[in-house]
């Protein structure tokens, strides 16, 4: 099923950029463009809900430190065009389904149900 979902929801278009950002100061590295599928999955046992799963996908910690203040950096992924459908693969973990996920956009927050 996972292979079928990956094939159906495959994306070959550049639709996101990922950038290292400092959690303390205004430092931000140059964004790197990439393609990101509308399938969200994570094997971490720390993930308890689909909201957490999405959050971990678009904002995750890096092992580097800020060259300006030495605090830790995080990877922040920004969509150019957010997909209309998100498919969550939860595997064997006990994850609760979040009924409404709010996403900040350039205009207004969107709620996906």
C-alpha positions as CSV (number, residue, x, y, z in Angstrom):
1,X,0.0,0.0,0.0
2,X,2.8,2.4,0.8
3,X,4.5,1.9,-2.6
4,X,1.1,2.5,-4.3
5,X,0.5,5.7,-2.3
6,X,4.0,6.9,-3.1
7,X,3.4,6.3,-6.8
8,X,0.0,7.9,-6.9
9,X,1.0,11.0,-4.8
10,X,4.4,11.4,-6.4
11,X,5.5,14.9,-7.0
12,X,8.2,15.9,-9.5
13,X,7.7,19.7,-9.2
14,X,9.7,22.0,-7.0
15,X,7.1,23.0,-4.4
16,X,9.1,23.7,-1.2
17,X,12.2,25.3,0.1
18,X,14.1,24.2,3.2
19,X,16.3,26.6,5.2
20,X,18.3,26.4,8.4
21,X,17.1,29.0,10.9
22,X,18.3,29.9,14.4
23,X,15.9,29.5,17.3
24,X,17.4,32.5,19.0
25,X,18.5,35.2,16.6
26,X,17.6,36.2,13.1
27,X,20.2,34.1,11.3
28,X,18.8,32.1,8.3
29,X,20.8,30.2,5.7
30,X,20.0,30.3,2.0
31,X,16.9,28.3,1.2
32,X,17.3,25.1,-0.9
33,X,14.5,24.3,-3.3
34,X,13.2,20.7,-3.4
35,X,10.1,18.6,-4.1
36,X,8.0,17.2,-1.3
37,X,5.3,14.7,-1.7
38,X,1.9,15.2,-0.1
39,X,2.6,12.0,1.9
40,X,3.7,12.6,5.5
41,X,5.3,9.8,7.4
42,X,7.7,9.5,10.3
43,X,8.9,6.5,12.2
44,X,9.8,8.3,15.4
45,X,8.2,6.9,18.6
46,X,7.9,10.5,19.9
47,X,5.2,11.3,17.5
48,X,1.8,11.1,19.2
49,X,-0.6,12.7,16.6
50,X,-0.8,13.5,12.9
51,X,-0.4,17.2,13.9
52,X,3.0,16.3,15.5
53,X,3.9,14.2,12.5
54,X,3.3,17.2,10.1
55,X,5.1,19.6,12.4
56,X,8.1,17.3,12.5
57,X,8.1,17.1,8.7
58,X,8.2,20.9,8.2
59,X,10.2,21.9,11.2
60,X,13.0,19.7,12.6
61,X,16.2,20.2,14.6
62,X,19.6,20.1,13.0
63,X,22.8,19.1,14.6
64,X,24.5,22.4,13.7
65,X,24.8,25.5,15.7
66,X,24.2,29.1,14.7
67,X,27.4,30.9,13.5
68,X,26.2,34.1,15.2
69,X,24.9,33.1,18.6
70,X,25.9,29.4,18.9
71,X,22.3,28.3,19.7
72,X,20.9,25.3,17.8
73,X,19.5,25.5,14.3
74,X,16.3,24.0,12.9
75,X,15.3,23.1,9.4
76,X,12.2,24.9,8.3
77,X,10.3,23.8,5.2
78,X,8.1,26.2,3.4
79,X,5.6,25.2,0.7
80,X,5.2,27.4,-2.4
81,X,1.8,25.7,-3.0
82,X,0.5,23.6,-0.2
83,X,-1.1,20.4,-1.5
84,X,-4.8,20.0,-1.5
85,X,-4.5,16.5,0.0
86,X,-2.2,15.2,2.7
87,X,-1.9,11.5,3.3
88,X,-0.5,10.4,6.7
89,X,1.3,7.0,6.9
90,X,1.4,6.1,10.6
91,X,2.8,2.6,10.5
92,X,2.6,0.5,13.6
93,X,2.8,3.4,16.0
94,X,-0.1,4.5,18.2
95,X,-0.9,7.9,16.8
96,X,-4.1,9.8,17.2
97,X,-5.7,11.5,14.2
98,X,-5.9,15.2,14.6
99,X,-9.3,16.3,13.2
100,X,-8.2,19.8,12.2
101,X,-4.7,20.9,11.3
102,X,-4.1,24.6,10.9
103,X,-1.4,25.7,8.5
104,X,-0.1,29.3,8.4
105,X,-0.1,30.7,4.9
106,X,0.9,34.1,3.4
107,X,-2.8,35.1,3.5
108,X,-4.7,33.5,6.3
109,X,-4.4,30.3,8.3
110,X,-6.0,27.3,6.5
111,X,-7.7,24.5,8.4
112,X,-7.5,21.0,6.9
113,X,-10.1,18.6,8.2
